[in-house]
Amino acid sequence: MFEIRVICDSPDVPRVAQAVLGSVHAMSVRRYPTRDRARTRLYITAEHRSTHQDCPGCDGDGLALWFLPDGSQQQRPCTGLSADALHAAGLTQASSRREPWQRTTDH
């Protein structure tokens, strides 16, 4: 298990989170503002990417439908998080919520 810390501009959080979460098996995601409140800190506790069997975010093929900021949709690597979990953690466009996310079951 390892932890990834990312500091980025707040509007870039969904794009950055998608890139990171698509390459690991996330165990938890936490989001906090930087001290100056100008940017966002993401802390992602993860393991190496799994096979995605019984995954809540995809059909086991490792790909999920992503809704992009311009309104289009694309098949991209699955994060292993459900759409609700991504939204609750503030990792989707226009999400105002910032609840930490923790995986409750192993896949």
C-alpha positions as CSV (number, residue, x, y, z in Angstrom):
1,M,0.0,0.0,0.0
2,F,1.2,3.5,-0.7
3,E,0.0,7.1,-0.5
4,I,-0.1,9.7,-3.3
5,R,-0.2,13.4,-2.5
6,V,-1.2,15.8,-5.3
7,I,-1.4,19.5,-5.1
8,C,-3.2,21.2,-8.0
9,D,-5.5,24.1,-8.9
10,S,-9.0,23.4,-7.6
11,P,-10.7,23.5,-11.1
12,D,-8.2,20.8,-12.2
13,V,-9.1,18.3,-9.4
14,P,-11.5,16.1,-11.5
15,R,-9.1,15.8,-14.4
16,V,-6.1,15.1,-12.1
17,A,-8.1,12.7,-9.9
18,Q,-9.2,10.8,-13.0
19,A,-5.7,10.4,-14.2
20,V,-4.3,9.1,-10.9
21,L,-7.3,7.0,-9.9
22,G,-7.4,5.3,-13.3
23,S,-3.9,3.8,-12.7
24,V,-4.2,2.6,-9.1
25,H,-6.6,0.6,-6.8
26,A,-7.7,3.4,-4.5
27,M,-8.4,2.5,-0.8
28,S,-9.2,6.1,0.4
29,V,-9.3,9.6,-1.0
30,R,-9.1,12.8,1.0
31,R,-9.3,16.4,-0.2
32,Y,-8.2,19.5,1.6
33,P,-7.5,23.1,0.6
34,T,-3.9,24.3,0.7
35,R,-2.9,26.6,3.6
36,D,-3.3,29.6,1.3
37,R,-6.6,28.2,0.0
38,A,-5.5,28.9,-3.5
39,R,-5.2,25.2,-4.5
40,T,-6.3,21.7,-3.4
41,R,-4.4,18.8,-1.8
42,L,-5.5,15.3,-2.7
43,Y,-4.3,12.3,-0.6
44,I,-4.9,9.0,-2.2
45,T,-4.1,5.8,-0.3
46,A,-3.8,3.0,-2.9
47,E,-2.5,-0.4,-4.0
48,H,-1.4,-1.5,-7.4
49,R,-4.3,-1.6,-9.9
50,S,-6.5,-4.7,-9.5
51,T,-8.3,-6.8,-12.1
52,H,-11.6,-5.0,-11.4
53,Q,-13.6,-8.2,-10.9
54,D,-16.9,-7.3,-9.0
55,C,-16.0,-3.6,-9.4
56,P,-18.8,-1.0,-8.6
57,G,-17.5,1.4,-11.2
58,C,-17.2,-0.9,-14.3
59,D,-18.4,-4.2,-15.6
60,G,-15.1,-5.9,-14.7
61,D,-13.3,-4.9,-17.9
62,G,-11.4,-2.0,-16.2
63,L,-13.1,0.7,-18.2
64,A,-15.8,3.1,-17.1
65,L,-17.9,5.8,-18.7
66,W,-16.6,9.2,-17.8
67,F,-18.6,12.4,-18.1
68,L,-16.2,15.1,-19.2
69,P,-16.5,18.8,-18.3
70,D,-17.5,19.7,-21.9
71,G,-20.6,17.4,-21.6
72,S,-19.2,14.6,-23.7
73,Q,-18.6,11.0,-22.5
74,Q,-15.6,8.7,-23.0
75,Q,-14.6,5.2,-22.0
76,R,-11.6,5.7,-19.7
77,P,-9.7,3.5,-17.1
78,C,-12.0,2.7,-14.1
79,T,-11.1,4.3,-10.8
80,G,-12.8,1.5,-8.8
81,L,-15.0,4.2,-7.2
82,S,-18.7,4.5,-7.9
83,A,-20.0,7.7,-9.4
84,D,-21.6,8.6,-6.0
85,A,-18.3,8.1,-4.2
86,L,-16.5,10.3,-6.7
87,H,-19.1,13.0,-6.3
88,A,-19.1,12.8,-2.5
89,A,-15.3,13.2,-2.4
90,G,-15.6,16.3,-4.6
91,L,-13.8,14.6,-7.5
92,T,-16.4,15.4,-10.2
93,Q,-17.2,18.7,-12.0
94,A,-19.5,21.0,-10.0
95,S,-19.3,18.8,-6.9
96,S,-19.4,21.1,-3.8
97,R,-19.0,18.2,-1.3
98,R,-15.7,17.3,0.2
99,E,-16.3,14.1,2.2
100,P,-13.3,11.7,2.6
101,W,-13.9,8.4,0.8
102,Q,-12.9,5.1,2.2
103,R,-13.3,1.7,0.5
104,T,-15.6,-0.5,2.6
105,T,-15.1,-3.8,0.8
106,D,-12.1,-5.4,-0.9
107,H,-12.3,-6.3,-4.6
